[in-house]
């Protein structure tokens, strides 16, 4: 059941990515990730991930409007599903970690471009702390 839901969600995101339907893609993306969380059979993980997704939803949806992001997101989903279906847990973990990292990078890039203040990127909950690297 979870595998069918995951592959159906992945296929749906592919159709929506090709159509450039940002809003519907965002909804299908949420369903896809929900299916992955459910497949983990870990209620604590499910609740944590779902809560985090709800808090970050406006930023997550905005990144889909970046050029090529829908197609890249779909390709990342496909890599996750392929690894899950093949029973390769370490590969699935690595693919999902890569996907989440790329989403984070997309959102940070979007915030840096659209939310600058005095040349510094504005963090959604306030200014980003300055780096302490290099003194």
N, C-alpha and C positions, 0 to 999 in steps of 0.2 A: 504494500500500500504506500509506504513512504517513498520507496524507489519510484513508483509510478508517479506520485505527486511531484517528486523532484525532477524527473525527466520531462513531465508535462509542463512544469513551470519553466524549465530551461528552454524547451521548445517555444513556449509562448513568448519568452523574452527575446528570442531570436526573431520571431515575426515582428514584434513591436520595435525592435532595434532597426530592422530593415525599413519599417514604415516611418521611423523618426518620431514615434508617439511617446513623448517624454512622460506625460502624466500616467498613461497606462503602463508604461515600462516600470515606473516607480512602484506601482501597485503590484505588478507581477514580480518585481524584484523582492518586495517584502514577502510575498508568498513563497518564493524560491528559498530565501534565507530561513523562513519559518519551517519549511520542510527539512532543511538541513539540520536545524536545531532539534526538531522532533526526532530525526533519525539518530541523533546522538544518545537518545534515551537517558538524558540527564536533566532532570527538572530544574536543578539549580542553575546549570549552564543556560538552559532555555529561558528561564526567568530573567537572568542577568543580561543575556544578549538581547532579548526582546525589549527590556527596559531601556537599555543603552540605545537601541535603534530608534525607539520612540523619541528619546531626548534629542537625538542627532538628525532626525528625519528632515527638517528644513535644509540642512547643509548637504545631506546625502542626495536629496532630490535636485538641488541646484547643480551639483557636479555633473548630472546627466546632460546638461545643456552645453557642456564643453565639447568642442569639435571631436567627433570620433569616439566619445566616451561610451555611448550605448553599445556600439559594436565591440569595443574592447571589453566592456563589462560582460557581454554575452560570451565572448571567447574565454574569459576567465571562468565564468560559470561552467562552460563546457568542459574545461580542464578538471574542475572539481568533480563534476558528475562522472566523467570518464574514470577517474581514479576510484571513486566510490563504487561504481558498478564493477570494476575489476578487482575489488577487494584489497586495494593497495592503500592502507590507512595512512602510512607515512607520506605517500604522494598526495593523497587528498588533503592532509593537514598542510603540507607545503603549498599546495595550490590555493587553498583558502587563505592562508597567511599572506601569500603574494597578492591575492585579490584585495584583501582588507588593507594591506599596505598601499596598494595603488589607489584605492578609494581615498585613503587618508591623504596621500600626496595630491590627488586631484582637488580635494576640498581645501587643503592648505594653499594650493596655487590659486584657486578661485578667490579665497579670502584675501590673499596677498594682492591680487589684481584689483578687486572690487572694494576692498575695505582698508584703504591706506589712510593714515593720519600722520602728517608730518614725516612722511617717508617710511614709517614703520607699519607693519601689518597689524591690524586690529584683531584681537582674539575675540570670539563670540561672547566671552564673559569678562572682557577687559583686555588691556594691552598685554601682549606677550612679554614674558620676562626676558630681559636681555641676557645673552649668552655670557657665561663666565669663562668661556674658552679663550685662551690667548691673552689672559691678563685682564 
